[in-house]
Amino acid sequence: MEKVKRLIILLSVIIVIVLIIFLIIRIKINHTGSDFQEIESEKIANYEAENKLVKEKNRNKYFAIEEIYNSFLDANLYQNNEYVYNMLDKDYIQNKNINKENVFSKVNIFNIDNLSEYQADMTKLSFNIDDVYCIEKSANITIYFVYGNIVDKIKNQNEQYNLMVEMDSKNQTFYILPQEYMEENNYIDSTKIAECNISIDEIKENDYNTFQFNNIDDITIMNRYLSKYQNSIVDNLEKSYDFLDEEYKKVKFNNYSEYKKYVEDNMKDILSITIVKYKINEKEDSNEYIFIDQFDNYYILKENAIMDYKIMLDTYTLDTQEFIDKYETENLQTKIGMNVDKIIRALNIHDYNYIYNKLDDNFKNNNFDTIEKFEEYMKTNYPHRYDVQYYKFKEELGVYEQSIDLIPKDNSNTEETSMNIIMKLKENTDFVMSFNIK
């Protein structure tokens, strides 16, 4: 009996100790949580914005700005005074004596009166953003300077339209300051933007000034970049030339005329590009997107900021660092194969200029003294897209011969074509070649 009493007392003591420990832990957790909230509140209250003009690099914010820009221009196009009025900055409305009845005389974008919805649909206008700069004013307020243009596809005209967006990321609300305001304050000049002294604590919500942040994934941004380049080819071919990487442009095309001919010869293929596979090389200040299309052609997009990018239409004109690293460590037969692969890729996108520039001078002079003769020969004898199969390789006194079969991709009824490529390796990754003439 005595033993039972002792056991009960011991268990009671243990239970009391456990309860005390539990209470102490609970108190500490609550106290820590309270301190955390105070620290976070203090952090927000004492937040110091950089107040520095930079390009917007956050893709989710950029796309939110794009949606706001398009919504504002759409509201103007369809003459929806309720939308336009409630999107405008309230101080601007007050200073300009704007009301719902006179808003379109104060914010005049399209010079269109009493346009029906059908007529608005038929105007075939598109709105494109070229650049977005921003100044962070506080933890939740950012001022955006949006530089864009309105494209009239019927008249083939392009008119610049810029505006400012005041964004409250906490409330997910915005106000618009139209192009007139930017012109009055000379905010068209980027040096003046840095002097912007707009001060807003928050932007209150109404039925027309809200937005949402969406999670924009890699394939979405790549398709947008590709689509913008493709559209520029149709809308303004000369402007599309500016999308090319500068170093790449100098090596691949001697001038705009060569680029124009290349695009015109390959227009159908370029406009039908679909991204099938891709990978991303993240660098310190940029991203490099390498993707493959439905024809197994390779492309590179170099992104410096959102919608600030350059494109390379292949991966053989300029060697990637990945290619160079691999090339330097491979044996001679593999190096020859890597170079042959470049030739076949060029052949598949009708880049006869690249192949012509790789021909041995004696071979070139004896068989194709002009690029026009070479192009005509290649179009006649190698009209398809090809897969390549390697079979015989030999080397003699530093000259390499690689035999291949070219298997047409786009016509199963066409027989394979054999080709013997003779190649000499030069410095770094350069080479010259010749091949058997039919």
Salt bridges, closest charged atoms under 4 A:
ASP35 OD2 - HIS31 NE2 3.42
GLU50 OE1 - LYS52 NZ 3.88
GLU66 OE1 - ARG224 NH1 2.62
GLU82 OE2 - LYS100 NZ 3.00
ASP130 OD1 - LYS239 NZ 3.80
ASP131 OD1 - LYS55 NZ 2.99
GLU184 OE2 - LYS96 NZ 2.74
ASP218 OD1 - ARG59 NH1 2.98
ASP245 OD1 - LYS302 NZ 3.93
GLU246 OE2 - LYS249 NZ 3.29
ASP265 OD2 - LYS261 NZ 2.82
ASP269 OD2 - ARG385 NH2 2.63
GLU288 OE2 - LYS283 NZ 3.76
ASP296 OD2 - LYS409 NZ 3.09
ASP308 OD2 - LYS55 NZ 3.20
ASP314 OD2 - LYS252 NZ 2.86
ASP319 OD1 - LYS342 NZ 2.58
GLU322 OE1 - LYS279 NZ 2.63
GLU330 OE2 - LYS326 NZ 3.01
ASP341 OD2 - ARG345 NE 2.99
ASP351 OD2 - LYS252 NZ 2.36
ASP369 OD1 - LYS373 NZ 2.95
GLU375 OE2 - LYS261 NZ 3.13
GLU375 OE2 - LYS379 NZ 2.99
ASP387 OD1 - LYS409 NZ 3.60
GLU401 OE1 - LYS394 NZ 3.67
ASP410 OD1 - HIS384 ND1 3.47
ASP430 OD1 - LYS358 NZ 2.74
